[in-house]
Amino acid sequence: MTKRQIAAFCAGTLVLIIVILGGCGDKSENLVIGDFAYPLHVGQV
């Protein structure tokens, strides 16, 4: 591989990582939808 191909591969990989990590955030602050929420631990109601 030439230096130009390696640079293009690295730039593409960096852009892909940024796009994936950018979509991972949870913007929702309200975890309960409606009146029902699943218990997180045994015995929780």
N, CA, C and O atoms as a Tinker XYZ file with bonds, in Angstrom:
   180  protein
     1  N      0.840000   -1.192000    0.000000    73     2
     2  CA     0.000000    0.000000    0.000000    64     1     3
     3  C      0.879000    1.248000    0.000000    63     2     4     5
     4  O      1.932000    1.305000    0.634000    81     3
     5  N      0.407000    2.219000   -0.723000    73     3     6
     6  CA     1.141000    3.476000   -0.765000    64     5     7
     7  C      0.761000    4.343000    0.441000    63     6     8     9
     8  O     -0.208000    4.064000    1.146000    81     7
     9  N      1.539000    5.385000    0.652000    73     7    10
    10  CA     1.254000    6.293000    1.768000    64     9    11
    11  C     -0.106000    6.958000    1.604000    63    10    12    13
    12  O     -0.801000    7.217000    2.587000    81    11
    13  N     -0.478000    7.230000    0.372000    73    11    14
    14  CA    -1.776000    7.866000    0.109000    64    13    15
    15  C     -2.925000    6.925000    0.468000    63    14    16    17
    16  O     -3.927000    7.362000    1.034000    81    15
    17  N     -2.790000    5.648000    0.148000    73    15    18
    18  CA    -3.819000    4.664000    0.488000    64    17    19
    19  C     -3.924000    4.476000    2.006000    63    18    20    21
    20  O     -5.021000    4.352000    2.550000    81    19
    21  N     -2.789000    4.457000    2.668000    73    19    22
    22  CA    -2.785000    4.306000    4.120000    64    21    23
    23  C     -3.442000    5.519000    4.776000    63    22    24    25
    24  O     -4.216000    5.363000    5.720000    81    23
    25  N     -3.146000    6.717000    4.292000    73    23    26
    26  CA    -3.745000    7.928000    4.842000    64    25    27
    27  C     -5.255000    7.940000    4.612000    63    26    28    29
    28  O     -6.009000    8.341000    5.498000    81    27
    29  N     -5.704000    7.510000    3.442000    73    27    30
    30  CA    -7.134000    7.460000    3.150000    64    29    31
    31  C     -7.824000    6.429000    4.037000    63    30    32    33
    32  O     -8.932000    6.672000    4.515000    81    31
    33  N     -7.194000    5.299000    4.260000    73    31    34
    34  CA    -7.757000    4.260000    5.130000    64    33    35
    35  C     -7.874000    4.769000    6.563000    63    34    36    37
    36  O     -8.897000    4.553000    7.213000    81    35
    37  N     -6.841000    5.440000    7.061000    73    35    38
    38  CA    -6.860000    5.974000    8.423000    64    37    39
    39  C     -7.924000    7.059000    8.576000    63    38    40    41
    40  O     -8.627000    7.101000    9.586000    81    39
    41  N     -8.043000    7.924000    7.593000    73    39    42
    42  CA    -9.047000    8.989000    7.648000    64    41    43
    43  C    -10.454000    8.390000    7.617000    63    42    44    45
    44  O    -11.327000    8.827000    8.366000    81    43
    45  N    -10.674000    7.415000    6.775000    73    43    46
    46  CA   -11.985000    6.762000    6.702000    64    45    47
    47  C    -12.334000    6.044000    7.988000    63    46    48    49
    48  O    -13.479000    6.088000    8.437000    81    47
    49  N    -11.348000    5.380000    8.588000    73    47    50
    50  CA   -11.574000    4.689000    9.858000    64    49    51
    51  C    -11.908000    5.688000   10.955000    63    50    52    53
    52  O    -12.801000    5.442000   11.765000    81    51
    53  N    -11.207000    6.802000   10.990000    73    51    54
    54  CA   -11.463000    7.837000   11.994000    64    53    55
    55  C    -12.870000    8.408000   11.837000    63    54    56    57
    56  O    -13.571000    8.594000   12.832000    81    55
    57  N    -13.285000    8.683000   10.627000    73    55    58
    58  CA   -14.627000    9.209000   10.380000    64    57    59
    59  C    -15.680000    8.183000   10.810000    63    58    60    61
    60  O    -16.688000    8.553000   11.411000    81    59
    61  N    -15.462000    6.923000   10.515000    73    59    62
    62  CA   -16.393000    5.870000   10.897000    64    61    63
    63  C    -16.527000    5.775000   12.414000    63    62    64    65
    64  O    -17.637000    5.638000   12.929000    81    63
    65  N    -15.423000    5.847000   13.122000    73    63    66
    66  CA   -15.450000    5.788000   14.587000    64    65    67
    67  C    -16.205000    6.989000   15.155000    63    66    68    69
    68  O    -16.996000    6.839000   16.086000    81    67
    69  N    -15.968000    8.169000   14.606000    73    67    70
    70  CA   -16.651000    9.377000   15.079000    64    69    71
    71  C    -18.156000    9.269000   14.847000    63    70    72    73
    72  O    -18.942000    9.654000   15.712000    81    71
    73  N    -18.559000    8.755000   13.701000    73    71    74
    74  CA   -19.987000    8.610000   13.399000    64    73    75
    75  C    -20.637000    7.599000   14.336000    63    74    76    77
    76  O    -21.735000    7.834000   14.839000    81    75
    77  N    -19.967000    6.482000   14.571000    73    75    78
    78  CA   -20.527000    5.453000   15.460000    64    77    79
    79  C    -20.639000    5.976000   16.879000    63    78    80    81
    80  O    -21.676000    5.793000   17.518000    81    79
    81  N    -19.607000    6.618000   17.386000    73    79    82
    82  CA   -19.639000    7.132000   18.751000    64    81    83
    83  C    -20.629000    8.290000   18.900000    63    82    84    85
    84  O    -21.200000    8.484000   19.974000    81    83
    85  N    -20.828000    9.036000   17.861000    73    83    86
    86  CA   -21.785000   10.139000   17.911000    64    85    87
    87  C    -23.217000    9.657000   18.028000    63    86    88    89
    88  O    -24.056000   10.360000   18.590000    81    87
    89  N    -23.515000    8.485000   17.516000    73    87    90
    90  CA   -24.866000    7.939000   17.584000    64    89    91
    91  C    -25.138000    7.149000   18.842000    63    90    92    93
    92  O    -26.250000    6.651000   19.019000    81    91
    93  N    -24.160000    7.017000   19.723000    73    91    94
    94  CA   -24.322000    6.191000   20.922000    64    93    95
    95  C    -24.963000    6.926000   22.079000    63    94    96    97
    96  O    -25.379000    6.278000   23.039000    81    95
    97  N    -25.064000    8.221000   22.039000    73    95    98
    98  CA   -25.592000    8.969000   23.162000    64    97    99
    99  C    -27.082000    8.780000   23.341000    63    98   100   101
   100  O    -27.811000    8.644000   22.358000    81    99
   101  N    -27.547000    8.770000   24.585000    73    99   102
   102  CA   -28.961000    8.668000   24.897000    64   101   103
   103  C    -29.449000   10.050000   25.308000    63   102   104   105
   104  O    -29.110000   10.536000   26.387000    81   103
   105  N    -30.226000   10.667000   24.471000    73   103   106
   106  CA   -30.701000   12.018000   24.721000    64   105   107
   107  C    -31.910000   12.043000   25.650000    63   106   108   109
   108  O    -32.261000   13.100000   26.174000    81   107
   109  N    -32.545000   10.904000   25.858000    73   107   110
   110  CA   -33.754000   10.825000   26.667000    64   109   111
   111  C    -33.412000   10.866000   28.153000    63   110   112   113
   112  O    -32.598000   10.077000   28.634000    81   111
   113  N    -34.042000   11.798000   28.877000    73   111   114
   114  CA   -33.837000   11.875000   30.315000    64   113   115
   115  C    -34.905000   11.094000   31.059000    63   114   116   117
   116  O    -34.702000   10.721000   32.215000    81   115
   117  N    -36.043000   10.839000   30.416000    73   115   118
   118  CA   -37.146000   10.130000   31.046000    64   117   119
   119  C    -37.022000    8.647000   30.722000    63   118   120   121
   120  O    -37.232000    8.236000   29.581000    81   119
   121  N    -36.678000    7.838000   31.734000    73   119   122
   122  CA   -36.494000    6.406000   31.515000    64   121   123
   123  C    -37.796000    5.636000   31.630000    63   122   124   125
   124  O    -37.881000    4.502000   31.158000    81   123
   125  N    -38.811000    6.222000   32.245000    73   123   126
   126  CA   -40.099000    5.553000   32.430000    64   125   127
   127  C    -41.042000    6.037000   31.338000    63   126   128   129
   128  O    -41.287000    7.235000   31.196000    81   127
   129  N    -41.568000    5.084000   30.568000    73   127   130
   130  CA   -42.530000    5.422000   29.521000    64   129   131
   131  C    -43.895000    4.941000   30.002000    63   130   132   133
   132  O    -44.114000    3.736000   30.132000    81   131
   133  N    -44.806000    5.859000   30.265000    73   131   134
   134  CA   -46.124000    5.491000   30.763000    64   133   135
   135  C    -46.080000    5.223000   32.261000    63   134   136   137
   136  O    -45.279000    5.809000   32.988000    81   135
   137  N    -46.959000    4.324000   32.711000    73   135   138
   138  CA   -47.085000    4.029000   34.133000    64   137   139
   139  C    -46.274000    2.809000   34.560000    63   138   140   141
   140  O    -46.127000    2.568000   35.758000    81   139
   141  N    -45.750000    2.046000   33.629000    73   139   142
   142  CA   -45.083000    0.786000   33.955000    64   141   143
   143  C    -43.606000    0.845000   33.595000    63   142   144   145
   144  O    -43.228000    1.343000   32.535000    81   143
   145  N    -42.783000    0.330000   34.488000    73   143   146
   146  CA   -41.347000    0.197000   34.215000    64   145   147
   147  C    -40.901000   -1.159000   34.741000    63   146   148   149
   148  O    -41.344000   -1.591000   35.805000    81   147
   149  N    -40.043000   -1.820000   34.016000    73   147   150
   150  CA   -39.529000   -3.115000   34.455000    64   149   151
   151  C    -38.654000   -2.943000   35.693000    63   150   152   153
   152  O    -37.890000   -1.982000   35.782000    81   151
   153  N    -38.760000   -3.875000   36.657000    73   151   154
   154  CA   -37.883000   -3.813000   37.832000    64   153   155
   155  C    -36.441000   -4.104000   37.430000    63   154   156   157
   156  O    -36.185000   -4.937000   36.561000    81   155
   157  N    -35.520000   -3.422000   38.061000    73   155   158
   158  CA   -34.105000   -3.591000   37.736000    64   157   159
   159  C    -33.448000   -4.672000   38.580000    63   158   160   161
   160  O    -32.442000   -5.252000   38.172000    81   159
   161  N    -34.005000   -4.945000   39.749000    73   159   162
   162  CA   -33.416000   -5.933000   40.658000    64   161   163
   163  C    -34.510000   -6.868000   41.163000    63   162   164   165
   164  O    -35.691000   -6.523000   41.110000    81   163
   165  N    -34.133000   -8.032000   41.645000    73   163   166
   166  CA   -35.067000   -8.978000   42.207000    64   165   167
   167  C    -35.706000   -8.365000   43.453000    63   166   168   169
   168  O    -35.003000   -7.855000   44.325000    81   167
   169  N    -37.023000   -8.414000   43.538000    73   167   170
   170  CA   -37.725000   -7.880000   44.690000    64   169   171
   171  C    -38.185000   -6.445000   44.518000    63   170   172   173
   172  O    -38.957000   -5.944000   45.336000    81   171
   173  N    -37.733000   -5.783000   43.481000    73   171   174
   174  CA   -38.159000   -4.409000   43.233000    64   173   175
   175  C    -39.559000   -4.413000   42.639000    63   174   176   177
   176  O    -39.885000   -5.260000   41.807000    81   175
   177  N    -40.368000   -3.484000   43.058000    73   175   178
   178  CA   -41.743000   -3.392000   42.536000    64   177   179
   179  C    -41.895000   -2.106000   41.751000    63   178   180
   180  O    -42.972000   -1.828000   41.225000    81   179
